[in-house]
Amino acid sequence: MLEAELAARFAAYAEAKLLGARNVSVANVARIHGGASRQTYSIDLTYDDATGPKTKGLVLRRDPPDSLIDTERRVEFAAIRSAYGQKDIPVPEALFLETENDALGAPFFVMGRIEGGVVANPFKLDMIEPHRADIGRDFFQHLGSIAALPVEGSALAHEVEVPAPDACWKRELAYWSNEIRSNAKSPQPVAEAAIRHLERNPPPPAQRLSIVHGDYRTGNFLHDEAGSINAILDWEMAHIGDPYEDLAWATDPLWCGNDMERAAGFLPWPEAIEIWQRASGCRFDPAAFEWWSIFAHVKALGIWVTSEKAFANAENDDPILAWSGWFTHAAHELMLAMRLGPKYGVTQ
């Protein structure tokens, strides 16, 4: 759908949805690139209501023909609603959800736009100096606050399964193992070795059930260029599970800007873990973190082989899928080989 057509159809939709609004028009619509799980647009909406002219900044997340991950828009919408207004977690207001194709040709949801933020590139973390440590403190504070959100009664709990504390790891490992086996275009011996290792060496049960963001990392938040995070983005992989899943994914080496001495490339590890413990209410368990950090590599491979398949089959021509299937896939295979080799007597 061309942007002009999208703007016209969205204006008609918004006029029907905004109570008391009239003369609704889209002043500007711009595609936001950088992800492949949703088509994301920034929209400036103008309208009149009983108090006079208004302008509202919105973000539209619309389903593409295919995506990096097969996700459910209801889940992302519910996850954002669960976090909005809670514990100072910076998320936009979730406004409208449409699960049919009628309005815009594909399912979508709409949220408020948080102004004034820029993305921190995980491969160029030196660009956020001299605010790296301050952003890191926000990063781990918000990560812990998400883990501390109440599960019972949350919007997300109405949309997804709530597992038992000792079943979180089984469910996630089964899901991502199936993604690899169903989508890989070639044998995946490193992934299979890692899956067997994780199955044979399960982690401790979850200390608590938490809302898991699922893709909390550098690149999925906005910062104000003065040391504060002002928006946490991309909740499409959210679910309820073990908070260690988010901690391990957030600190995966791929997102650390080649700085293994600092957690997520931001803070010394003891400081980062202390902030996370305090905000989440969890105590750090090295055995749990070890299992979930190896799992994070497997989960990543599940995403990369799926993206490679979608690009190779011409289901999605976004070049980020080709890059993911090549570069990041190889990076996580190497990480797994280096971690698992010594455990089984294989050395360089």
C-alpha positions in Angstrom: 0.0 0.0 0.0 1.4 3.4 -1.0 1.8 6.0 1.8 -0.7 8.3 0.2 -3.4 5.6 0.3 -2.4 4.6 3.8 -2.7 8.2 5.0 -6.2 8.6 3.5 -7.5 5.3 4.9 -6.0 5.9 8.3 -7.6 9.3 8.5 -11.0 7.8 7.8 -10.3 5.1 10.5 -9.1 7.7 13.1 -12.2 9.9 12.5 -14.4 6.9 13.4 -12.3 6.0 16.5 -11.6 9.4 18.1 -14.6 10.5 20.1 -15.7 14.0 19.1 -13.1 14.4 16.4 -13.9 15.9 13.0 -12.0 17.2 10.0 -9.4 14.5 10.6 -6.4 14.4 8.3 -2.9 13.0 8.2 -0.4 15.8 7.9 2.6 13.5 7.6 3.2 9.7 7.4 6.8 8.3 7.3 8.0 4.7 7.3 10.3 3.9 10.2 12.8 1.3 9.1 15.0 -0.9 11.2 12.9 -4.0 12.0 11.1 -6.6 10.0 8.4 -7.9 12.3 6.0 -5.1 11.7 5.7 -2.3 9.1 6.1 0.8 11.4 4.9 4.3 10.5 5.1 7.6 12.3 1.9 9.6 11.7 1.0 13.2 12.5 -2.7 13.4 12.8 -4.6 16.7 12.8 -8.3 17.2 13.8 -10.8 19.5 15.5 -12.7 18.7 18.6 -14.8 20.7 21.0 -11.8 22.6 22.4 -10.3 23.5 19.0 -7.6 22.2 16.6 -5.4 19.3 17.7 -2.3 17.6 16.5 -1.5 14.1 17.7 1.7 12.1 17.1 1.0 8.4 16.6 2.9 5.2 15.7 1.2 2.6 13.5 2.4 -1.0 13.6 1.0 -2.9 10.6 1.5 -6.6 9.8 3.8 -7.2 6.7 3.4 -10.1 4.3 6.0 -12.0 6.2 8.3 -11.1 9.2 11.4 -12.1 11.1 9.2 -13.7 13.8 5.6 -15.0 13.5 4.0 -12.9 16.3 0.5 -12.0 17.4 -0.4 -8.3 17.4 -2.8 -8.9 20.3 0.2 -10.0 22.4 2.3 -6.9 21.7 -0.7 -4.6 22.3 -1.4 -6.3 25.6 2.2 -6.2 26.7 2.4 -2.5 26.1 -0.9 -2.0 28.0 0.5 -4.1 30.9 3.6 -1.8 31.2 2.0 1.6 30.5 1.9 3.8 33.6 3.7 1.2 35.7 6.9 1.7 37.7 8.1 4.6 35.5 8.6 2.2 32.6 8.8 4.4 29.5 6.3 2.9 27.0 3.7 4.6 24.8 0.0 4.5 25.3 -1.6 1.6 23.4 -4.7 3.1 21.7 -6.3 1.0 19.0 -6.1 -2.7 17.9 -7.5 -4.1 14.7 -7.2 -7.8 13.9 -9.0 -7.8 10.5 -7.8 -6.5 7.1 -10.7 -4.1 6.4 -9.4 -0.8 7.5 -5.8 -0.9 6.2 -5.5 -4.1 4.3 -3.8 -5.9 7.1 -4.1 -6.2 10.9 -2.5 -3.4 12.9 -2.4 -1.5 16.1 -1.8 2.2 17.0 0.0 3.7 20.0 1.0 7.2 21.0 4.4 8.5 19.8 7.0 9.4 22.4 8.9 12.4 21.1 12.6 13.3 21.1 14.4 9.9 21.2 17.1 8.3 19.2 18.1 4.7 18.8 21.3 3.4 20.4 23.0 1.2 17.7 24.4 -2.0 19.4 27.3 -2.0 16.9 28.2 1.7 17.6 27.9 2.1 21.3 30.8 4.6 21.3 28.4 7.1 19.8 26.5 7.4 23.1 29.5 8.6 25.1 29.7 10.3 27.5 26.3 9.1 28.6 26.9 5.3 28.3 26.9 4.6 32.1 23.8 6.7 32.7 21.9 5.0 29.9 23.1 1.7 31.3 21.7 2.4 34.7 18.3 3.2 33.1 18.7 0.1 30.9 19.0 -2.3 33.9 16.6 -0.4 36.1 13.8 -0.7 33.5 14.7 -4.3 32.8 14.3 -5.1 36.4 11.1 -3.1 36.7 9.6 -5.1 33.8 10.4 -8.3 35.6 8.7 -6.9 38.7 5.4 -6.1 36.9 2.4 -7.9 38.3 1.4 -10.9 36.1 -1.9 -11.7 37.6 -4.6 -9.5 36.2 -2.4 -8.0 33.6 -3.6 -7.5 30.0 -0.9 -9.8 28.8 -2.0 -12.7 31.1 -5.4 -12.6 29.3 -3.7 -13.2 26.0 -1.0 -15.8 26.6 -0.3 -19.0 28.6 0.9 -18.6 32.2 3.4 -21.5 32.7 4.4 -23.1 35.9 7.8 -21.8 37.3 9.5 -25.1 36.5 8.1 -25.2 32.9 9.3 -21.9 31.5 12.5 -23.2 30.2 10.9 -26.3 28.6 8.3 -24.2 26.7 10.8 -21.7 25.4 13.4 -24.4 24.4 10.7 -26.4 22.6 9.4 -23.4 20.7 12.8 -22.2 19.5 14.0 -25.7 18.7 11.0 -26.2 16.5 11.7 -22.8 14.8 15.2 -24.0 13.9 14.2 -27.5 12.8 11.2 -26.2 10.8 12.9 -23.3 9.0 16.6 -24.1 8.6 17.6 -24.6 4.9 20.6 -26.6 5.9 21.7 -28.9 8.8 22.3 -27.0 12.1 24.8 -29.2 14.0 25.9 -26.5 16.4 22.3 -25.6 17.3 21.4 -29.3 17.8 24.4 -29.8 20.1 23.3 -26.7 22.1 19.7 -28.0 22.3 20.8 -31.3 23.6 23.0 -29.7 26.2 20.2 -27.5 27.4 17.8 -30.4 27.6 20.2 -32.4 29.7 21.2 -29.6 32.0 17.9 -27.8 33.0 18.0 -24.5 34.9 16.5 -23.9 38.4 12.8 -23.2 38.4 11.9 -19.5 37.8 12.2 -17.5 41.1 9.1 -15.7 40.0 6.8 -15.6 36.9 7.3 -12.3 35.1 6.3 -10.4 32.1 9.2 -11.1 29.7 9.7 -8.5 27.0 11.4 -11.1 24.8 13.6 -8.7 22.8 14.9 -6.2 25.4 18.3 -5.1 24.1 20.4 -2.2 22.7 18.6 -1.1 19.5 15.1 -1.5 21.0 14.9 1.6 23.0 15.2 5.3 22.5 17.3 7.7 24.5 17.3 11.5 24.9 21.0 12.0 24.1 21.4 13.3 27.7 21.7 10.0 29.6 18.1 8.8 29.9 16.0 6.1 28.2 12.7 7.6 27.1 11.0 4.7 25.2 11.2 0.9 25.3 10.2 -0.5 21.9 9.3 -3.7 20.1 7.2 -5.8 22.5 6.1 -8.3 19.8 7.9 -11.2 21.5 6.5 -10.6 24.9 5.2 -13.5 27.1 5.1 -14.7 30.7 8.0 -16.7 31.9 11.4 -16.6 33.7 12.9 -13.1 34.1 16.3 -14.6 33.5 15.3 -15.0 29.8 15.3 -11.2 29.4 18.4 -10.6 31.4 20.4 -13.1 29.3 19.1 -11.8 26.0 19.8 -8.2 27.0 23.4 -9.0 27.8 24.0 -11.3 24.9 27.4 -10.5 23.3 25.9 -9.5 20.0 24.3 -6.4 21.6 27.3 -5.3 23.7 29.3 -3.3 21.0 32.3 -5.7 21.3 32.7 -4.7 25.0 32.6 -8.0 27.0 33.9 -6.3 30.1 30.6 -4.4 30.6 27.1 -5.9 30.8 25.3 -5.1 27.6 28.3 -2.8 26.8 27.1 -0.3 29.4 28.1 -1.0 33.0 30.6 -3.2 35.0 28.8 -6.5 35.5 28.5 -6.2 39.4 26.9 -2.8 39.1 24.5 -3.9 36.3 23.4 -7.1 38.2 22.9 -5.2 41.5 20.6 -2.7 39.7 18.7 -5.5 38.1 18.3 -7.4 41.4 17.1 -4.4 43.3 14.5 -3.4 40.6 13.3 -7.0 39.9 13.3 -8.4 43.4 15.2 -11.5 42.1 18.5 -12.7 43.5 21.2 -13.4 40.9 21.7 -17.1 40.4 24.8 -17.9 38.3 23.4 -21.4 37.3 20.2 -19.9 36.0 22.0 -17.1 34.1 24.4 -19.7 32.5 21.5 -21.8 31.2 19.5 -18.8 29.9 22.5 -17.1 28.3 23.3 -20.3 26.3 19.6 -20.5 25.4 19.7 -16.9 24.2 22.2 -18.0 21.5 19.8 -20.8 20.4 16.8 -18.4 20.4 18.8 -16.1 18.2 19.6 -18.9 15.8 15.8 -19.6 15.6 15.3 -16.0 14.5 18.2 -16.0 12.0 17.2 -19.2 10.2 13.6 -18.0 10.0 14.8 -14.7 8.5 17.1 -16.5 6.0 14.2 -18.7 4.8 11.8 -15.8 4.4 14.4 -13.9 2.3 15.5 -16.9 0.2 11.9 -17.8 -0.5 11.1 -14.2 -1.7 8.5 -13.9 1.1 10.2 -10.7 2.3 12.8 -8.6 0.4 14.0 -6.6 3.4 17.8 -6.8 3.3 18.0 -7.1 7.1 16.7 -10.6 6.8 19.5 -11.6 4.4 22.1 -10.0 6.8 20.6 -11.8 9.8 20.7 -15.1 8.0 24.3 -14.6 7.2 26.3 -12.5 9.6 24.4 -12.8 12.9 23.7 -16.5 12.3 27.5 -17.1 12.0 28.2 -15.0 15.1 25.9 -17.0 17.3 27.1 -20.3 16.0 30.6 -19.3 16.9 29.5 -18.1 20.4 27.9 -21.5 21.0 30.9 -23.5 19.7 33.2 -21.5 22.0 31.0 -22.0 25.0 30.1 -25.6 24.6 33.4 -26.9 23.4 35.3 -26.7 26.7 32.3 -28.3 28.5 32.8 -31.5 26.4 36.6 -31.5 26.3 37.0 -29.7 22.9 39.6 -27.0 22.9 41.2 -24.8 20.2 
